[in-house]
Amino acid sequence: MKIIISPAKSLDFETKATTENFSTSNFLNESEKLNKKLKTLSRKKLSELMKISDDLSALNYERNQAWTLPFDLNNAKQAVFSFTGEVYRGIDVNTLSEAKIPEMQNKLRILSGLYGLLKPLDLIQPYRLEMGTKLKVGRKENLYQFWGDTLANSLNEELEDGELLVNLASAEYFKALPKKTLKVPMITPVFKDFKNGQYKTIMTFAKKARGLMVRYIIDNDVETIAELKGFNVEGYGFSEEMSKENELVFVR
């Protein structure tokens, strides 16, 4: 099984990771090319491009200027320990047993505008570059064009025939993996909460639920759709009635 998730805008590079183990991204050459472009952008240009405040553009200008290879544990941190958004609160990696870290490293992949496709223990430096950002690099008009089929091809090399691919990424990020290029079927879990008389996707809850499902898969060695349907964390339960062939709906 492989699981795909999005990164987070919020980062923590102060807290030490619970493991000294790390890996290296397969796409650092591409990341360096993107960073060279980002380094040319002023604070004002960053603010306009990313639609962020002056304070955030100043922070990310400094991040872009400081970004440098090679990475090591003194100047970078493992990706899954660096992101701190709702998905990562759900994963709660700091409480994951060390024995489970190799399984997480094998199963989980994080899509990133700057780093492409990350393994959990791949080292990263602080950045902000959402996949939907219209950053022009050479003849490529945006990041989807920049990455093209590269990320899907890389994932295909890892996937075995018949292996399950679970999409827990946002639409913005999963668009970087065109369905037609993937060699295995994809399962997309959807999370809905009952509110005002109907089931709705409430984004904050849904993001955390994606992380909770990642943790459930790793904790329980989940490999099949039947096992996936057993997800029952924080009040969620599988709805056969609301689900489709490649879309599993969980409600609470």
N, C-alpha and C positions, 0 to 999 in steps of 0.2 A: 504494500500500500504506500502511496505517496499522498501527502496533504499539501495543499497550496494555501498560503495566507498572504495578506497584505502587510506592509510595514506599518509603523506609527509615526506621526509627526513629533510626538513627545519622546524625549530621550533621557537616559540616565547614564552618564559616564563617570559619576562620582562613586557609586556603590560597586564594590569589587564583586566579580562573578564568583559563583560557588565552585567553579572548576578552573584549573590551570590549562586544561586541554583547549586547543583551538585548531581551526583549519583555515585554509586560504581560498578566497573566492576564485572561481574559474574566469572571471570577467574583469580583472583589475586593469587590463590594458584598455578596455572600453571605458571603465570608470575614470581612468586617468585622462582619456580624451574628453569626456564630459566635464571633468573638473577644470581642464585647461580652458574650456569655453566659459564655465561659470566664473573663473578667476578674472575674465575680461569684463564682467558686468559690474557696474557701479551699484552702490546701495540703492539709488533711485531706480535703476533698471530692474534690480531684483524685486523691489517693492511692486513695480508695475507688472512684471512678468508673473510673479507668484501671488499677486493680490494680497500682500501681507503688510503689516504695520511698519512704520519706520524703525521701531525697536527691533522687530524680528528681522527686517532686512539688514540692519547693522550687525546683528548676531550672525546671520548666515553669510554675510560678506566676510566676516572674520573667519568663520569656519572654512569657507572656500579658499581663502588665502593660506590658511594653516594646513590644509589637506596635503599630505605628502606620502609617498611610498619610500621604502617598504614599511608594511605594518608589522608591529610586534605588540606584546602585552604592555609595553610601556607607553605606546602612543595610540593604541586602538583597543577595542573591546569586542567580545563575541556578540554577534548580532542579536540573538534571542534574549540575551541579558541586557541589551542596550535599549530596546524599544519598550515603552511603558504605557501604551494606549490600552483601551478596553479589552481588545483581543488578548493582549499580553497579561492583563490582570486575570483574565480567565485561565490562561496557561499556568500562571503562577510558578514560573520556572525555578524560582529560588527555593521552593519546597519539593522539587522533583528529586527523587533519590538518585544518587550518582550512578547506580546500576542501570537506571533508565535512560541516561543521557545518550549512550550509543544508539538506542532505538529511536530516540528523537532525532538524532543526527542523520539516521538512515531514512526516516519517513517524512520529515518536515522540510518544506522549502518555502522561502520567503521571497516574494517578488519585490523588486526595488527599482525606482527610476534611475538611481545612480549606479547600483551594484548588480543589476540584472536579476539573477536567480541565486539567492543565498542559501547555504546550509546553515543550520542554527549556530554552529560554532565558528563560522567564518568571521574573521576580524573586520570591523568597520571603524571608520572615524566619523565624527558628528557631521551631519549634512541635512539639507532639506531639498528634495527634488521629487515632487510627486509625479507619478507616471503620466498624468494628464497634462503636465506642463508643456506649453508650446515652445520648447527650446529648440532653436534651429542650430543644427550642427552640420557644417559642410552643406551638402545637398539635401540633407534630411530635415524635413520641416518640423518634426516633433519627435518625441521619444518612442512612440510606437513605430515610426519609420526607422529610427535609429537602431532599435533592437530587432526589428523585422521578425524573421522566423528563428532567430538565434536561440532564444530562450526555450521555445517549443522543441527545437531540435535537441538541445541539451537535455531537456526533460525526457524526451523520447529515448535517448541513449541509456538513461537510467531505468526506464520502465520495462518490465518484462511483459510478454504477451499475456493478456488476461489479468494483469495486475490492476487493482482498484485505484483510481485517481479521485480524491475527494477535494472538491473546490470549496474552500472556506474564505476565499478572497473576495474583495469588493469588485463590482463590475468594472470600475476604472482600471484596476490592476489586472484582472483576469483577461481583459481585452488584449493584453500583451502576449497572450497564449492563444492564438486563433484556433478555435475548435477543430477546424478542418485539417490542421497540421498535427493534431495529437493522435497517437496510434492506439489509444485505449479509450473506452467509454468513460465519461465523467459523471460523478454523482455530486449534486449540489444540495447540501442540507439548508433548509430555510427555517427560521425561528420566529414564532408568532406569539404574542401575548393577547389575552382577552381584555378588551377595553371598550367601553361604551357599547356593549352588546355585540361586539364582533371581534374576530381575531385579526390583529394587525401586526405588521413588522415595525417594531419600535427600535430605531437604529442603535441607540446606546445599549439596550438590552441584547439586541441581535449580535452586536460586535462582541460583547462579553461571552455570549453563548457560543460563538465560533471558537473562542479560546478555550472555553470549558470542554467543547467537543474534542479539540486537539488533545487536551490533557486526558480526557476519557479514553481516547484511542490509545495513547501511549501507556497509561496506567493499566489498561485491560488487554493489551496486546491484540487489539481489534484488527482483523484482516478481511472480513466479509461484510456484505450488505446486511445480512441477518444480524450480525453482531453490532453493526452501526445503529440499527433500529432500536437496540437496547439502551441507547443513551437516555438517562433519566436523572440528570443532574439539575439541582436547584429548581425542581418542580416541573421540568420539561418532560414531555412524553411523546412518543411517535404517534402520528395521526395517519392511519392507513387511508382514511376517507379523503383527506386533503392532499395526499401525496400523488406524484406522477412517477412514471418509470424511472426518470433520472433526477427527480427532485423529491427529496425526503423532507416532509414537513413535521416539525416538532412544535407542540403548543403547550402553553401553561395558562 
